[in-house]
């Protein structure tokens, strides 16, 4: 029976119109259409989220016609979520760009690569000549393969000598990076997905994995020995399957974490040995948390004291506790500090470097991790510091360039690039595979900034609201059309393979970068002998050797043999075939003292509290059917029909007071902008006084409402809390 079901799973799919069809010629399965029968399957990795599921992409006549989970991949063992199962539909979607475009007389018109890249190089070159290398910036993405991102960093910072290079990853996980650096002295998630299987307590803070990282949810459900605790203001799908749900008031996670730490200390349930040998700052922390007694925690967090104590007791008594988080923690002006506090809780309970025990940041995009490691945004490649003399000398020697060729400081982070455009210092912008018009907070201000640019170049596989504003559009290949690697949240490097060619005259990002390098006159200098992404990978392996994120022992062949390899994987030490499951197994971390720095964190109320004019607190987030700004998932009919438009969740008591009913449409507005005609869902998923809107939708863009406030260290936006009002009588769409 299992075999039969597996076979049906392999053979039955859904076409663009939602009709069922079959692959193959077995009469048991009804009418046969051979047009979608794959002639072969290509082994690759999903191009959406950072779970990093292994996938088989079915190909026929040069087109991707099917997708199924790779039964041999260590992450997902044959499963895929709805996005992964339908990902092949994105490749031949109607919104794909097939030619480069250049704006002529106000309109974007198709042109050739010589024209588009020639104009880009001329315009950027002129800006740099007239206004210096500070005047052109690049915003990249976690959608590139590591090989492309590594090449792009060299091109932009060493070749074009541009001062400012960052990525959309700053919008989702830069606080995890900064928080890890504060606590452990380096970025790098210490744990593995296996920790979710091995833990006897799993805490998820601001992490609705059921919607955002769907293939982690089975691990929660299947580890029946573990007690799961979800800390989230909403009764999310993840909260619904948890053993304990702490429905916290917005941005009171710091108070709650301090309160839990106080209880663990008061009960004398810390790991004394680990604290003594592997931490610093314990006395200060123990003193600091005294102010967070249960009465205060109950009052500020809105959670009964008994529920807080129960959760704290579960964490304290656990032999193996994994605390994982995502955007509910990161999307805050105190994101870095909150991450550091999570790491402190893990450290004082001895939950670091052991199976089932880690503070674990679940990353966002499919290759956000690869971009963290391959560098030239927050750090230089291999987590090297811009300021560290040894790191600079080592890199210069590896690349056979003089040290003065390397940048002395990191460039502006993403929000500061936007600020630089507004104040007139940045006049040219190259945006690669991201869609800031929909994804950046405070959309009106962002659109104002983009309109000020002298030259906006957008490189993407799809026509987007951002490419619509560009002067030059570079038509790029996407996942499924290119070769390389992605690194997932647990540091696992997996292969990404081309199943088909980019459409029309579109080119892979790698080919575009190499062509720009040639036209800029730096190809032979920086990329001599490079023909394919594999050449970039070979160099990256050498450059990462000896670093925490050591890829030197990872080869494409080793990945093929294991399904995916977790770094560090040095060449000069014995490492299991699948790599290193966890960091810091000896308790020693890369701070100067080798000890975990325990953070004392004081909560600050978020700046825009609900008030008479704007009485509700807005929370934003995602839904399982869509990815980011729907550039890809909006083109997949089955996903689009499941979730075609945004909605607002309103508590029944608030709906009653406002006089709105299910199916009504309303206007939601903040100090910055408004969404008209959004449909209402009346639900106790949200607390009274709080509302929720998914952020994926261009037409009803949640970022018309959000604040432009950022974490001072990581520069990650505070997408989660701002004050809004709801007005009835708005027309629906
Ligand atoms: Fe892709 Fe993430 Fe879904 Fe896995 S869970 S199939 S990686 S979107």
Boltz pocket constraint, residues with backbone or C-beta under 6 A from the ligand:
constraints:
  - pocket:
      binder: B
      contacts: [[A, 46], [A, 47], [A, 48], [A, 49], [A, 50], [A, 51], [A, 52], [A, 53], [A, 76], [A, 79], [A, 80], [A, 81], [A, 82], [A, 83], [A, 84], [A, 85], [A, 212], [A, 213], [A, 214], [A, 215], [A, 216]]
      max_distance: 6.0
